[in-house]
Amino acid sequence: MTSNMREKILIVEDEFIVANDLRIMLQKAGYDICGIAPSVAKALDLIKTKKPDWVLLDIFLQGSKTGIDLAESLTEMGLPFIYISANTNQAILEAAKSTQPYGFLVKPFREKDLLVMLDIALYRHEQAKKLNTPKTLTLAEQIAQIVSKADGKDERLKQVATSLLNVVPFSCLNITKIAAGAENDQVFLIKNSLNIFQKFSFQDMLEQVGVSQRQYTSWRVPITEGRNQFYTNFEFRGLKMDNLWIKALSDHYQYQSCLSIEVAADNSDTYRFTFFNAEAEAYNQLQMDILQRNNEVLKSTIQNILLFKDAPPKTEAIYRSGPTTQRLTVPTESFNGIIGESQLLKNVFEKISIVAPDDTSVLIMGESGTGKERIAQTIHKLSPRKSKHLITVNCAALPINLIESELFGHERGAFTGATDKRIGKFEQADGGTIFLDEIGELPLDAQVKLLRVLQEREIERLGGNFTKKVNVRIIAATNRNLEKEVAEGRFRLDLYYRLNVFPIELPPLRQRKEDIPLLANYFVNRLAKKSGRDIIAISDKVMDELLKYDWPGNIRELEHLIERSMLMTSGNIVEYVEIPTTAQIGIAQAPGTPRVMTLEEMEREHILNTLKMCNGKVFGPGGAAEMLNIPSTTLNSKIKKLGIRHEFVK
Ligand SMILES: Nc1ncnc2c1ncn2[C@@H]1O[C@H](COP(=O)(O)OP(=O)(O)OP(=O)(O)O)[C@@H](O)[C@H]1O
């Protein structure tokens, strides 16, 4: 690995012994330690006078300011930093993560861990500088974008809730006006098991929880309760005793902690944001500080979304209503075969344009069906390697015992059954690009070998005793949260850092609903051409239904649904679409007459139940495939097709 050995490092740490140990280790490795600061104030002084290249910082320091406060100033100054802390509390990790560090090392650590972490951080920082990587949007930037969107109020509120998840973990957000008798001026955003938010009005919520309006009124819910405070464990139980509404809500959804913050609107009304969590210790002062610093952002949510009245439905649309003979304007391909014009997708196009011409590794993150493979194909197509192969490997579809031989090849006789020599995918991709889909599924042994390819650019066939140089660009994709996989020991940290040099996050379809009409028309047109039919339009009613649905299976689900709708269309206008019911996607179904499940729904439910029984295990003995008596590759493709999310699959 190449390190820039004379990098100047500032250590911000209040425990002298730890700081001194760090200094000795780093100096021995050739770094220049330009100072040790026990507090944020001292650190800021030293930064001015000593001009470090890097900062290593602890979280809890002398004085009232924390390392997380300092991190914000470092970001403004463009100074890269790594946390070194003994604290592994989930809430603190979340708060630290929101400051976008180059790494987090947990004390006590081995000297080797420190040096590897720094080496990788330096490498990533160099790459980021070289590529001028657009930094991930801050919360304020994300919310400014959401506020200016044309989406309806509820949709934008749900998007705000999703963005807030980056700085504070919660399963429910309640925004309420603080005034006597203003209980109707409140909304609840509840996260379901698929991480999708649903909006409930006060009345809806009373119904959900099973509380009558009269009960609520008789409880005299204290209106000033919870001003800028967080309640965990004991205190939360105390709060429930004082506030029967919070008790009813929390008992119903099993919340065990909450955090409340007040925000004043321009019209002098005050609103309270209360976050609820099922963990008993989800909240602490750090998150409160972050939210207080973002007070303006919360205020903008009230001013521009909550108090905003939805305009009557747009009349201008590219789809047509009623029987019509006028042909649809079919979108031309927006960006090299990727359809969509939303701002979120345009940000992705910009990133692709920056990274495609380079050899940098790319990590594409996004839910299943968001188009990760398509993005990988586009990057390859726009790169100087376009005339060479793009080899795709789905790491989840490979049987565990064959993964290494698939990727790196094997010599004849390398293992029982290896009757012939095999050229692995890396060798096949030599000169071109390899796309490693579902990289999060790669077993740890294969991860070690992959790391070696990334570092040394060489492979070794199984059973071979020589190494071979390969010139391959790596694009990886995942629909898992790789950081969580790292934290739980299933994914190597060093490999994560190597792959995460240039991350591209693909937003789910529900966050860019403005792309739905374009995509729907594109699929109708494409399928009509393929089947030689003359289907020319989608009715307004169908398009409205498409726009209302949350699309847990994203673009793949939309494509399948359009395909099915077209089969049921006899004329030349798509007038019927069978949107999956909420019951199918894991949300409680509204009361009403029970309906008969379709075979596909039954299949989905049966697979989900089996996965739950097997703790998400698909392959191997005791796995879901074995129980269902089908090949694991078949089960895997059914899981994909039915839009079963990876939370259910381990
Ligand atoms: N922007 C787009 N425009 C047109 N078609 C798209 C777009 N994005 C995805 N698709 C289509 O949607 C389907 C799913 O896309 P893709 O296979 O790339 O998703 P994925 O994120 O890789 O899914 P998975 O994680 O399940 O492998 C494909 O048929 C693809 O062609």
The ligand as a Tripos MOL2 file, in Angstrom:
@<TRIPOS>MOLECULE
LIG
   31    33     1     0     0
SMALL
NO_CHARGES

@<TRIPOS>ATOM
      1 N1        -33.8850    3.9840  -15.1070 N.pl3     1 LIG1
      2 C1        -34.3040    2.9060  -15.7480 C.ar      1 LIG1
      3 N2        -34.8500    3.0160  -16.9530 N.ar      1 LIG1
      4 C2        -35.3470    1.9440  -17.5740 C.ar      1 LIG1
      5 N3        -35.3420    0.7070  -17.0710 N.ar      1 LIG1
      6 C3        -34.7910    0.5320  -15.8900 C.ar      1 LIG1
      7 C4        -34.2260    1.6110  -15.1740 C.ar      1 LIG1
      8 N4        -33.7350    1.1510  -14.0090 N.ar      1 LIG1
      9 C5        -33.9870   -0.1640  -14.0010 C.ar      1 LIG1
     10 N5        -34.6090   -0.5400  -15.1230 N.ar      1 LIG1
     11 C6        -35.0750   -1.9130  -15.4090 C.3       1 LIG1
     12 O1        -35.6100   -2.4180  -14.1780 O.3       1 LIG1
     13 C7        -35.2100   -3.7670  -13.9620 C.3       1 LIG1
     14 C8        -34.4190   -3.8700  -12.6720 C.3       1 LIG1
     15 O2        -33.1720   -3.2200  -12.8140 O.3       1 LIG1
     16 P1        -31.7910   -3.8420  -12.3190 P.3       1 LIG1
     17 O3        -31.7560   -5.3240  -12.5480 O.co2     1 LIG1
     18 O4        -30.6950   -3.0250  -12.8970 O.co2     1 LIG1
     19 O5        -31.9730   -3.5580  -10.7630 O.3       1 LIG1
     20 P2        -31.0110   -3.9570   -9.5570 P.3       1 LIG1
     21 O6        -31.0240   -2.8080   -8.6250 O.co2     1 LIG1
     22 O7        -29.6900   -4.4190  -10.0900 O.co2     1 LIG1
     23 O8        -31.7790   -5.1320   -8.8950 O.3       1 LIG1
     24 P3        -31.2050   -6.2780   -7.8820 P.3       1 LIG1
     25 O9        -30.6530   -5.5900   -6.6810 O.co2     1 LIG1
     26 O10       -32.4490   -7.0230   -7.5360 O.co2     1 LIG1
     27 O11       -30.2050   -7.0660   -8.6450 O.co2     1 LIG1
     28 C9        -34.4170   -4.1670  -15.2030 C.3       1 LIG1
     29 O12       -35.2870   -4.8030  -16.1060 O.3       1 LIG1
     30 C10       -33.9320   -2.8410  -15.7590 C.3       1 LIG1
     31 O13       -33.7370   -2.9270  -17.1400 O.3       1 LIG1
@<TRIPOS>BOND
     1     1     2 1
     2     2     3 ar
     3     2     7 ar
     4     3     4 ar
     5     4     5 ar
     6     5     6 ar
     7     6     7 ar
     8     6    10 ar
     9     7     8 ar
    10     8     9 ar
    11     9    10 ar
    12    10    11 1
    13    11    12 1
    14    11    30 1
    15    12    13 1
    16    13    14 1
    17    13    28 1
    18    14    15 1
    19    15    16 1
    20    16    17 2
    21    16    18 1
    22    16    19 1
    23    19    20 1
    24    20    21 2
    25    20    22 1
    26    20    23 1
    27    23    24 1
    28    24    25 2
    29    24    26 1
    30    24    27 1
    31    28    29 1
    32    28    30 1
    33    30    31 1
@<TRIPOS>SUBSTRUCTURE
     1 LIG1         1 GROUP 0 **** ****
